[in-house]
Amino acid sequence: MTDRSVRFFGGPLDGRVQELTDEEPVPGTIVRHIHLHGGPKIETLYELGMTEHGWEYRVSATNSEPSHSEPEPDGLR
């Protein structure tokens, strides 16, 4: 029986450990975490991989939205 836990590295979930679902884990699976607390929306993508230490999610990208709704100087939002 293999260890069904996965650890997160980087971003807002850094250090979190959770159990994998019942489906077979697939390396390269992307999990999206959206942080909405008191500021701009921050979206962090984590990619699942297997290492010699077990399953882990590593940050693959982070995007944030501006906290204001006024146009940027170039006219874009």
N, CA and C atoms as an extended XYZ file, in Angstrom:
231
Properties=species:S:1:pos:R:3:atomname:S:1:resname:S:1:resid:I:1 pbc="F F F"
N         0.848       -1.194        0.000 N   MET     1
C         0.000        0.000        0.000 CA  MET     1
C         0.883        1.243        0.000 C   MET     1
N         0.567        2.202       -0.861 N   THR     2
C         1.367        3.417       -0.944 CA  THR     2
C         0.776        4.499       -0.045 C   THR     2
N         1.617        5.459        0.305 N   ASP     3
C         1.173        6.591        1.115 CA  ASP     3
C         0.233        7.446        0.277 C   ASP     3
N        -0.938        7.753        0.784 N   ARG     4
C        -1.950        8.518        0.046 CA  ARG     4
C        -1.933       10.001        0.396 C   ARG     4
N        -0.915       10.470        1.098 N   SER     5
C        -0.864       11.884        1.442 CA  SER     5
C        -0.014       12.650        0.433 C   SER     5
N        -0.317       13.931        0.304 N   VAL     6
C         0.414       14.806       -0.607 CA  VAL     6
C         0.719       16.098        0.138 C   VAL     6
N         1.926       16.633       -0.056 N   ARG     7
C         2.362       17.876        0.593 CA  ARG     7
C         2.420       18.995       -0.446 C   ARG     7
N         2.021       20.217       -0.027 N   PHE     8
C         2.075       21.396       -0.889 CA  PHE     8
C         3.368       22.168       -0.613 C   PHE     8
N         3.993       22.661       -1.694 N   PHE     9
C         5.210       23.453       -1.589 CA  PHE     9
C         5.009       24.775       -2.306 C   PHE     9
N         5.213       25.879       -1.568 N   GLY    10
C         5.095       27.219       -2.127 CA  GLY    10
C         3.682       27.760       -2.027 C   GLY    10
N         3.555       29.057       -2.264 N   GLY    11
C         2.247       29.709       -2.273 CA  GLY    11
C         1.539       29.663       -0.936 C   GLY    11
N         0.251       29.999       -0.925 N   PRO    12
C        -0.500       30.088        0.327 CA  PRO    12
C        -0.744       28.737        1.004 C   PRO    12
N        -0.609       27.638        0.282 N   LEU    13
C        -0.843       26.318        0.886 CA  LEU    13
C         0.457       25.645        1.333 C   LEU    13
N         1.562       26.359        1.295 N   ASP    14
C         2.870       25.795        1.647 CA  ASP    14
C         2.825       25.064        2.991 C   ASP    14
N         3.264       23.814        2.976 N   GLY    15
C         3.322       23.021        4.199 CA  GLY    15
C         2.079       22.205        4.478 C   GLY    15
N         0.978       22.491        3.798 N   ARG    16
C        -0.261       21.734        4.023 CA  ARG    16
C        -0.083       20.307        3.519 C   ARG    16
N        -0.648       19.369        4.260 N   VAL    17
C        -0.660       17.962        3.859 CA  VAL    17
C        -2.107       17.511        3.815 C   VAL    17
N        -2.479       16.814        2.746 N   GLN    18
C        -3.841       16.286        2.653 CA  GLN    18
C        -3.799       14.924        1.994 C   GLN    18
N        -4.889       14.198        2.126 N   GLU    19
C        -4.994       12.871        1.523 CA  GLU    19
C        -5.411       13.006        0.058 C   GLU    19
N        -4.842       12.169       -0.775 N   LEU    20
C        -5.250       12.120       -2.174 CA  LEU    20
C        -6.622       11.470       -2.271 C   LEU    20
N        -7.338       11.781       -3.336 N   THR    21
C        -8.662       11.195       -3.544 CA  THR    21
C        -8.535        9.716       -3.896 C   THR    21
N        -9.666        9.044       -4.007 N   ASP    22
C        -9.676        7.619       -4.325 CA  ASP    22
C        -9.219        7.319       -5.749 C   ASP    22
N        -9.342        8.300       -6.663 N   GLU    23
C        -8.862        8.078       -8.018 CA  GLU    23
C        -7.347        7.926       -8.005 C   GLU    23
N        -6.853        7.235       -9.000 N   GLU    24
C        -5.403        7.070       -9.130 CA  GLU    24
C        -4.769        8.439       -9.347 C   GLU    24
N        -3.788        8.839       -8.535 N   PRO    25
C        -3.131       10.134       -8.756 CA  PRO    25
C        -2.401       10.126      -10.099 C   PRO    25
N        -2.498       11.235      -10.806 N   VAL    26
C        -1.873       11.353      -12.119 CA  VAL    26
C        -0.867       12.496      -12.081 C   VAL    26
N         0.435       12.192      -12.254 N   PRO    27
C         1.430       13.271      -12.298 CA  PRO    27
C         1.039       14.300      -13.361 C   PRO    27
N         1.204       15.565      -13.022 N   GLY    28
C         0.846       16.644      -13.929 CA  GLY    28
C        -0.540       17.216      -13.672 C   GLY    28
N        -1.334       16.573      -12.796 N   THR    29
C        -2.648       17.099      -12.447 CA  THR    29
C        -2.470       18.487      -11.834 C   THR    29
N        -3.319       19.425      -12.228 N   ILE    30
C        -3.248       20.800      -11.726 CA  ILE    30
C        -4.398       21.041      -10.755 C   ILE    30
N        -4.080       21.635       -9.607 N   VAL    31
C        -5.079       22.044       -8.624 CA  VAL    31
C        -5.031       23.571       -8.547 C   VAL    31
N        -6.206       24.195       -8.545 N   ARG    32
C        -6.288       25.660       -8.471 CA  ARG    32
C        -6.778       26.060       -7.088 C   ARG    32
N        -6.062       26.989       -6.448 N   HIS    33
C        -6.451       27.548       -5.155 CA  HIS    33
C        -6.690       29.039       -5.357 C   HIS    33
N        -7.857       29.543       -4.918 N   ILE    34
C        -8.170       30.969       -5.035 CA  ILE    34
C        -8.253       31.558       -3.643 C   ILE    34
N        -7.449       32.606       -3.395 N   HIS    35
C        -7.382       33.298       -2.102 CA  HIS    35
C        -8.127       34.621       -2.243 C   HIS    35
N        -9.173       34.843       -1.427 N   LEU    36
C       -10.026       36.025       -1.549 CA  LEU    36
C       -10.012       36.937       -0.323 C   LEU    36
N        -9.190       36.702        0.655 N   HIS    37
C        -9.275       37.394        1.941 CA  HIS    37
C        -8.740       38.814        1.915 C   HIS    37
N        -9.634       39.796        2.016 N   GLY    38
C        -9.292       41.186        2.268 CA  GLY    38
C        -8.418       41.879        1.246 C   GLY    38
N        -8.394       41.459        0.046 N   GLY    39
C        -7.562       42.120       -0.953 CA  GLY    39
C        -7.879       41.583       -2.328 C   GLY    39
N        -6.940       41.696       -3.231 N   PRO    40
C        -7.202       41.197       -4.579 CA  PRO    40
C        -7.305       39.673       -4.590 C   PRO    40
N        -8.060       39.167       -5.557 N   LYS    41
C        -8.166       37.720       -5.732 CA  LYS    41
C        -6.808       37.217       -6.217 C   LYS    41
N        -6.273       36.200       -5.553 N   ILE    42
C        -5.004       35.602       -5.954 CA  ILE    42
C        -5.265       34.145       -6.293 C   ILE    42
N        -4.934       33.765       -7.514 N   GLU    43
C        -5.112       32.394       -7.979 CA  GLU    43
C        -3.745       31.726       -8.058 C   GLU    43
N        -3.606       30.586       -7.394 N   THR    44
C        -2.359       29.845       -7.400 CA  THR    44
C        -2.615       28.458       -7.967 C   THR    44
N        -1.790       28.052       -8.916 N   LEU    45
C        -1.894       26.729       -9.519 CA  LEU    45
C        -0.778       25.850       -8.979 C   LEU    45
N        -1.142       24.634       -8.590 N   TYR    46
C        -0.191       23.653       -8.082 CA  TYR    46
C        -0.201       22.440       -9.005 C   TYR    46
N         0.985       21.907       -9.319 N   GLU    47
C         1.088       20.729      -10.175 CA  GLU    47
C         1.537       19.531       -9.357 C   GLU    47
N         0.821       18.411       -9.533 N   LEU    48
C         1.110       17.184       -8.801 CA  LEU    48
C         2.285       16.450       -9.427 C   LEU    48
N         3.185       15.981       -8.579 N   GLY    49
C         4.314       15.190       -9.048 CA  GLY    49
C         4.727       14.169       -8.001 C   GLY    49
N         5.428       13.141       -8.441 N   MET    50
C         5.943       12.109       -7.539 CA  MET    50
C         7.450       12.288       -7.442 C   MET    50
N         7.949       12.321       -6.212 N   THR    51
C         9.382       12.430       -5.986 CA  THR    51
C         9.828       11.234       -5.158 C   THR    51
N        11.087       11.159       -4.856 N   GLU    52
C        11.587       10.069       -4.011 CA  GLU    52
C        11.017       10.134       -2.603 C   GLU    52
N        10.465       11.301       -2.226 N   HIS    53
C         9.867       11.483       -0.897 CA  HIS    53
C         8.357       11.276       -0.889 C   HIS    53
N         7.759       11.055       -2.053 N   GLY    54
C         6.317       10.852       -2.144 CA  GLY    54
C         5.663       11.882       -3.045 C   GLY    54
N         4.331       11.940       -2.985 N   TRP    55
C         3.556       12.871       -3.802 CA  TRP    55
C         3.694       14.284       -3.267 C   TRP    55
N         3.775       15.257       -4.189 N   GLU    56
C         3.793       16.657       -3.771 CA  GLU    56
C         3.182       17.541       -4.844 C   GLU    56
N         2.560       18.630       -4.366 N   TYR    57
C         2.066       19.684       -5.242 CA  TYR    57
C         3.046       20.842       -5.142 C   TYR    57
N         3.541       21.301       -6.288 N   ARG    58
C         4.447       22.446       -6.332 CA  ARG    58
C         3.765       23.578       -7.097 C   ARG    58
N         4.006       24.815       -6.658 N   VAL    59
C         3.438       25.980       -7.337 CA  VAL    59
C         3.907       25.979       -8.783 C   VAL    59
N         2.951       26.134       -9.710 N   SER    60
C         3.331       26.233      -11.113 CA  SER    60
C         3.038       27.629      -11.676 C   SER    60
N         2.107       28.376      -11.056 N   ALA    61
C         1.797       29.738      -11.502 CA  ALA    61
C         0.960       30.451      -10.452 C   ALA    61
N         1.086       31.787      -10.408 N   THR    62
C         0.262       32.621       -9.524 CA  THR    62
C        -0.199       33.829      -10.322 C   THR    62
N        -1.489       34.131      -10.231 N   ASN    63
C        -2.072       35.304      -10.888 CA  ASN    63
C        -2.857       36.081       -9.850 C   ASN    63
N        -2.854       37.409       -9.970 N   SER    64
C        -3.680       38.211       -9.066 CA  SER    64
C        -4.418       39.266       -9.867 C   SER    64
N        -5.576       39.656       -9.342 N   GLU    65
C        -6.363       40.727       -9.944 CA  GLU    65
C        -6.130       42.000       -9.159 C   GLU    65
N        -6.128       43.148       -9.817 N   PRO    66
C        -5.987       44.403       -9.074 CA  PRO    66
C        -7.120       44.575       -8.077 C   PRO    66
N        -6.836       45.252       -6.950 N   SER    67
C        -7.846       45.435       -5.911 CA  SER    67
C        -8.745       46.633       -6.191 C   SER    67
N        -8.536       47.338       -7.287 N   HIS    68
C        -9.368       48.490       -7.623 CA  HIS    68
C       -10.012       48.262       -8.978 C   HIS    68
N       -11.062       49.012       -9.257 N   SER    69
C       -11.763       48.816      -10.522 CA  SER    69
C       -11.519       49.961      -11.502 C   SER    69
N       -10.623       50.893      -11.175 N   GLU    70
C       -10.322       51.988      -12.088 CA  GLU    70
C        -9.402       51.482      -13.188 C   GLU    70
N        -9.548       52.026      -14.389 N   PRO    71
C        -8.693       51.598      -15.499 CA  PRO    71
C        -7.217       51.909      -15.220 C   PRO    71
N        -6.365       51.086      -15.754 N   GLU    72
C        -4.930       51.341      -15.696 CA  GLU    72
C        -4.625       52.536      -16.602 C   GLU    72
N        -3.457       53.174      -16.466 N   PRO    73
C        -3.131       54.330      -17.296 CA  PRO    73
C        -3.243       54.071      -18.797 C   PRO    73
N        -3.041       52.839      -19.232 N   ASP    74
C        -3.131       52.547      -20.661 CA  ASP    74
C        -4.574       52.258      -21.104 C   ASP    74
N        -5.546       52.374      -20.176 N   GLY    75
C        -6.943       52.179      -20.491 CA  GLY    75
C        -7.433       50.758      -20.294 C   GLY    75
N        -6.542       49.841      -19.928 N   LEU    76
C        -6.936       48.458      -19.699 CA  LEU    76
C        -7.322       48.234      -18.265 C   LEU    76
N        -8.184       47.282      -18.014 N   ARG    77
C        -8.570       46.920      -16.645 CA  ARG    77
C        -7.813       45.694      -16.236 C   ARG    77
